[in-house]
Amino acid sequence: MQYIKRFSKLFEAREEKFYAINNSIFRLYNHMVLPLGPAKQNYFLSKKDTHKLFKFFNSYLIQWYSKRDKLNSKQWYAVICDEFLPVDKIPSSNMRNQIRKGLKNCEVKKIDAETMCNHGYEVYINAFKNYKSKNTKIISKNEFVKNIRTSDNFNDIIDYWGVFVNKKLVAFAENYIYDNLEVNYSIVKFDPKYLKYYTSYALFYKMNEYYLGDYSFEYVSEGYRSLSHETNIQNYLINKFKFKKFYLQLNVEYREPLKSILNLTYPFNKIFNFSKQLVSLYSLEKIRRENLPK
């Protein structure tokens, strides 16, 4: 698992907190501790491990995922694709036309960190104009550029892709590479003004072609199911590009007093619908309970 060493060095360069344990890396995201790595990897944490992570990150919950032959619930999943279809072999004529329009209108290619630093932030900011949620944290331009510049020596684990219309960068992707197993489409942003040029069709088609067709990675991933914010990208990829749900067991450990509060209030969770954060939390707990071994 060479990617663990490389991402550890990347996060050190970014001065970002992380914890390596049991051949896995864990990071803090929205007050939750989450693993970073392939969706098909089995993650494991003991009670002692979770205690260490709570102490290190001062978070209120830890999530990790594992594979089981039989799942009691199919509510938790990663969205992956393990097959590339050339445009002329895609069954839907409408889909073929949309991809061809995108490829005609746009230039899609891998780009370097300097291009991202100079032109990526405008796309990043414009992309948020399409988001309904107001809870998404927007980082500053300085932080955006700093993160990109520190990744300049890590092109073995990070790829940047750009979509250009009339030589203007109008969309980008930041992809994490986990050895020769998975490529995670970690961050994908589109300037909404240019979606009419079929930028999303062009980008995902070319990236799938490159990773699945040319370089034979086992699969690409768009990440895990989201409960905290609205997203249509996963449904789009499933409907358009043959992505599928890869079902997993969800494991969650809560810090006290949250654990006790959840146990007491869960039977009445439907009345706590005045906050998106609470709705997401109870939804997570529902899935966790459904996944418990029987």
C-alpha positions as semicolon CSV with decimal commas, in nm:
position;residue;x (nm);y (nm);z (nm)
1;M;0,000;0,000;0,000
2;Q;0,241;0,260;-0,127
3;Y;-0,034;0,525;-0,140
4;I;-0,045;0,539;0,243
5;K;0,315;0,657;0,264
6;R;0,268;0,907;-0,017
7;F;-0,054;1,058;0,118
8;S;0,104;1,080;0,462
9;K;0,383;1,290;0,313
10;L;0,130;1,502;0,122
11;F;-0,073;1,580;0,434
12;E;0,245;1,660;0,623
13;A;0,337;1,908;0,348
14;R;-0,012;2,061;0,372
15;E;0,010;2,070;0,752
16;E;-0,315;1,874;0,758
17;K;-0,396;1,644;1,049
18;F;-0,412;1,274;0,973
19;Y;-0,365;0,949;1,160
20;A;-0,221;0,629;1,009
21;I;-0,347;0,311;1,175
22;N;-0,406;-0,052;1,069
23;N;-0,272;0,012;0,716
24;S;-0,523;0,298;0,674
25;I;-0,527;0,677;0,690
26;F;-0,797;0,867;0,878
27;R;-0,875;1,237;0,839
28;L;-1,116;1,492;0,987
29;Y;-1,407;1,611;0,771
30;N;-1,701;1,817;0,905
31;H;-1,625;1,708;1,265
32;M;-1,620;1,342;1,157
33;V;-1,319;1,113;1,129
34;L;-1,324;0,922;0,798
35;P;-1,088;0,680;0,621
36;L;-0,906;0,775;0,302
37;G;-0,842;0,497;0,055
38;P;-1,003;0,247;-0,183
39;A;-1,375;0,181;-0,146
40;K;-1,313;-0,193;-0,170
41;Q;-1,065;-0,197;0,116
42;N;-1,174;-0,349;0,448
43;Y;-1,123;-0,094;0,725
44;F;-1,106;-0,211;1,084
45;L;-1,095;-0,025;1,415
46;S;-1,099;-0,172;1,765
47;K;-1,232;0,011;2,071
48;K;-0,873;0,098;2,155
49;D;-0,821;0,237;1,804
50;T;-1,130;0,458;1,818
51;H;-1,019;0,591;2,157
52;K;-0,686;0,696;2,001
53;L;-0,862;0,866;1,710
54;F;-1,106;1,053;1,934
55;K;-0,815;1,179;2,144
56;F;-0,612;1,284;1,841
57;F;-0,888;1,458;1,640
58;N;-1,130;1,569;1,914
59;S;-1,419;1,471;1,686
60;Y;-1,770;1,360;1,777
61;L;-1,790;1,048;1,557
62;I;-1,577;0,806;1,357
63;Q;-1,694;0,623;1,044
64;W;-1,536;0,327;0,869
65;Y;-1,654;0,070;0,618
66;S;-1,610;-0,299;0,554
67;K;-1,722;-0,569;0,314
68;R;-1,952;-0,852;0,418
69;D;-2,089;-1,140;0,215
70;K;-2,437;-1,072;0,348
71;L;-2,562;-0,727;0,443
72;N;-2,870;-0,665;0,653
73;S;-2,916;-0,329;0,484
74;K;-2,814;-0,193;0,145
75;Q;-2,831;0,169;0,248
76;W;-2,457;0,240;0,257
77;Y;-2,244;0,225;-0,054
78;A;-1,968;0,369;-0,266
79;V;-2,041;0,470;-0,624
80;I;-1,793;0,303;-0,860
81;C;-1,740;0,217;-1,226
82;D;-1,532;-0,076;-1,352
83;E;-1,612;-0,067;-1,725
84;F;-1,539;0,182;-2,001
85;L;-1,755;0,183;-2,314
86;P;-1,626;0,365;-2,624
87;V;-1,882;0,613;-2,749
88;D;-1,976;0,406;-3,053
89;K;-2,063;0,107;-2,829
90;I;-2,293;0,297;-2,593
91;P;-2,647;0,159;-2,643
92;S;-2,830;0,491;-2,597
93;S;-2,824;0,713;-2,907
94;N;-2,909;1,013;-2,689
95;M;-2,608;0,945;-2,466
96;R;-2,381;0,902;-2,767
97;N;-2,496;1,239;-2,902
98;Q;-2,440;1,413;-2,567
99;I;-2,088;1,277;-2,535
100;R;-2,003;1,368;-2,894
101;K;-2,131;1,722;-2,841
102;G;-1,915;1,749;-2,532
103;L;-1,606;1,622;-2,710
104;K;-1,671;1,860;-3,001
105;N;-1,729;2,165;-2,781
106;C;-1,458;2,101;-2,524
107;E;-1,094;2,016;-2,492
108;V;-1,034;1,776;-2,200
109;K;-0,682;1,704;-2,080
110;K;-0,465;1,652;-1,777
111;I;-0,330;1,981;-1,645
112;D;-0,049;2,080;-1,414
113;A;-0,062;2,242;-1,072
114;E;0,034;2,583;-1,214
115;T;-0,273;2,589;-1,439
116;M;-0,491;2,495;-1,143
117;C;-0,340;2,770;-0,929
118;N;-0,387;3,034;-1,198
119;H;-0,734;2,945;-1,323
120;G;-0,898;2,685;-1,098
121;Y;-1,028;2,911;-0,822
122;E;-1,265;3,097;-1,055
123;V;-1,425;2,765;-1,152
124;Y;-1,434;2,661;-0,785
125;I;-1,620;2,976;-0,679
126;N;-1,861;2,975;-0,973
127;A;-1,951;2,611;-0,906
128;F;-2,102;2,704;-0,570
129;K;-2,359;2,925;-0,743
130;N;-2,541;2,603;-0,840
131;Y;-2,548;2,467;-0,484
132;K;-2,868;2,499;-0,285
133;S;-2,705;2,422;0,048
134;K;-2,559;2,719;0,235
135;N;-2,365;2,500;0,479
136;T;-2,080;2,410;0,243
137;K;-1,752;2,560;0,353
138;I;-1,580;2,766;0,083
139;I;-1,204;2,793;0,124
140;S;-1,013;3,111;0,045
141;K;-0,807;3,155;-0,271
142;N;-0,487;3,150;-0,066
143;E;-0,580;2,814;0,088
144;F;-0,688;2,679;-0,251
145;V;-0,355;2,776;-0,411
146;K;-0,153;2,648;-0,112
147;N;-0,316;2,304;-0,135
148;I;-0,246;2,287;-0,508
149;R;0,115;2,401;-0,480
150;T;0,196;2,147;-0,208
151;S;0,067;1,870;-0,435
152;D;0,305;1,963;-0,717
153;N;0,552;1,688;-0,620
154;F;0,287;1,422;-0,576
155;N;0,175;1,355;-0,930
156;D;0,198;0,983;-0,861
157;I;-0,105;1,008;-0,629
158;I;-0,288;1,321;-0,756
159;D;-0,404;1,400;-1,109
160;Y;-0,560;1,726;-1,222
161;W;-0,789;1,740;-1,524
162;G;-0,925;2,047;-1,699
163;V;-1,210;2,113;-1,939
164;F;-1,155;2,407;-2,176
165;V;-1,408;2,593;-2,390
166;N;-1,243;2,838;-2,630
167;K;-0,919;2,789;-2,433
168;K;-1,086;2,896;-2,105
169;L;-1,081;2,657;-1,808
170;V;-1,447;2,593;-1,721
171;A;-1,430;2,270;-1,518
172;F;-1,170;2,066;-1,332
173;A;-1,121;1,742;-1,142
174;E;-0,876;1,653;-0,867
175;N;-0,830;1,276;-0,857
176;Y;-0,666;1,062;-0,588
177;I;-0,480;0,753;-0,706
178;Y;-0,467;0,450;-0,477
179;D;-0,188;0,233;-0,622
180;N;-0,313;0,044;-0,929
181;L;-0,652;-0,034;-0,776
182;E;-0,873;0,276;-0,762
183;V;-0,886;0,632;-0,889
184;N;-1,113;0,845;-0,673
185;Y;-1,275;1,146;-0,840
186;S;-1,222;1,341;-0,521
187;I;-1,315;1,695;-0,626
188;V;-1,504;1,780;-0,946
189;K;-1,624;2,133;-1,017
190;F;-1,812;2,279;-1,314
191;D;-1,874;2,643;-1,397
192;P;-2,257;2,638;-1,439
193;K;-2,246;2,891;-1,724
194;Y;-2,073;2,634;-1,944
195;L;-2,276;2,321;-1,870
196;K;-2,466;2,384;-2,196
197;Y;-2,147;2,279;-2,375
198;Y;-2,183;1,929;-2,223
199;T;-1,870;1,976;-2,015
200;S;-1,962;1,702;-1,768
201;Y;-2,014;1,445;-2,044
202;A;-1,676;1,526;-2,195
203;L;-1,487;1,519;-1,864
204;F;-1,621;1,192;-1,725
205;Y;-1,597;1,019;-2,062
206;K;-1,231;1,116;-2,110
207;M;-1,131;1,031;-1,751
208;N;-1,302;0,692;-1,767
209;E;-1,137;0,627;-2,101
210;Y;-0,795;0,712;-1,958
211;Y;-0,814;0,524;-1,627
212;L;-1,031;0,225;-1,720
213;G;-0,953;0,193;-2,090
214;D;-0,593;0,305;-2,135
215;Y;-0,443;0,224;-1,794
216;S;-0,669;-0,061;-1,675
217;F;-0,732;0,048;-1,318
218;E;-0,970;-0,195;-1,150
219;Y;-1,229;0,079;-1,101
220;V;-1,291;0,450;-1,052
221;S;-1,496;0,590;-0,766
222;E;-1,703;0,900;-0,696
223;G;-1,695;0,835;-0,323
224;Y;-1,952;0,726;-0,068
225;R;-2,317;0,803;-0,023
226;S;-2,368;1,156;0,110
227;L;-2,614;1,237;0,389
228;S;-2,493;1,587;0,469
229;H;-2,548;1,777;0,144
230;E;-2,749;1,766;-0,174
231;T;-2,580;1,611;-0,474
232;N;-2,705;1,489;-0,808
233;I;-2,366;1,384;-0,940
234;Q;-2,390;1,023;-0,820
235;N;-2,731;0,966;-0,980
236;Y;-2,600;1,131;-1,295
237;L;-2,302;0,894;-1,312
238;I;-2,517;0,589;-1,243
239;N;-2,769;0,683;-1,510
240;K;-2,524;0,804;-1,773
241;F;-2,189;0,630;-1,727
242;K;-2,270;0,285;-1,586
243;F;-2,150;0,365;-1,236
244;K;-2,304;0,135;-0,975
245;K;-2,355;0,110;-0,602
246;F;-2,097;-0,102;-0,422
247;Y;-2,266;-0,194;-0,095
248;L;-2,074;-0,188;0,232
249;Q;-2,123;-0,228;0,602
250;L;-2,125;0,108;0,779
251;N;-1,951;0,121;1,116
252;V;-1,986;0,423;1,343
253;E;-1,852;0,503;1,687
254;Y;-1,974;0,811;1,877
255;R;-1,802;1,011;2,145
256;E;-1,982;1,058;2,473
257;P;-2,216;1,228;2,555
258;L;-2,338;1,210;2,194
259;K;-2,363;0,831;2,209
260;S;-2,594;0,840;2,513
261;I;-2,800;1,126;2,373
262;L;-2,854;0,937;2,047
263;N;-2,961;0,622;2,229
264;L;-3,214;0,818;2,432
265;T;-3,357;1,031;2,151
266;Y;-3,345;0,792;1,854
267;P;-3,702;0,658;1,907
268;F;-3,823;1,019;1,866
269;N;-3,587;1,120;1,588
270;K;-3,863;1,231;1,349
271;I;-3,935;1,536;1,562
272;F;-3,576;1,656;1,523
273;N;-3,623;1,762;1,161
274;F;-3,552;2,133;1,211
275;S;-3,182;2,094;1,132
276;K;-3,017;1,928;0,830
277;Q;-2,728;1,824;1,054
278;L;-2,961;1,642;1,292
279;V;-3,150;1,478;1,007
280;S;-2,820;1,353;0,863
281;L;-2,705;1,229;1,204
282;Y;-3,021;1,027;1,269
283;S;-3,012;0,893;0,912
284;L;-2,657;0,776;0,974
285;E;-2,761;0,608;1,298
286;K;-3,054;0,437;1,125
287;I;-2,821;0,287;0,864
288;R;-2,571;0,183;1,133
289;R;-2,840;-0,003;1,326
290;E;-2,969;-0,175;1,015
291;N;-2,615;-0,294;0,940
292;L;-2,557;-0,456;1,278
293;P;-2,494;-0,831;1,249
294;K;-2,797;-1,046;1,327
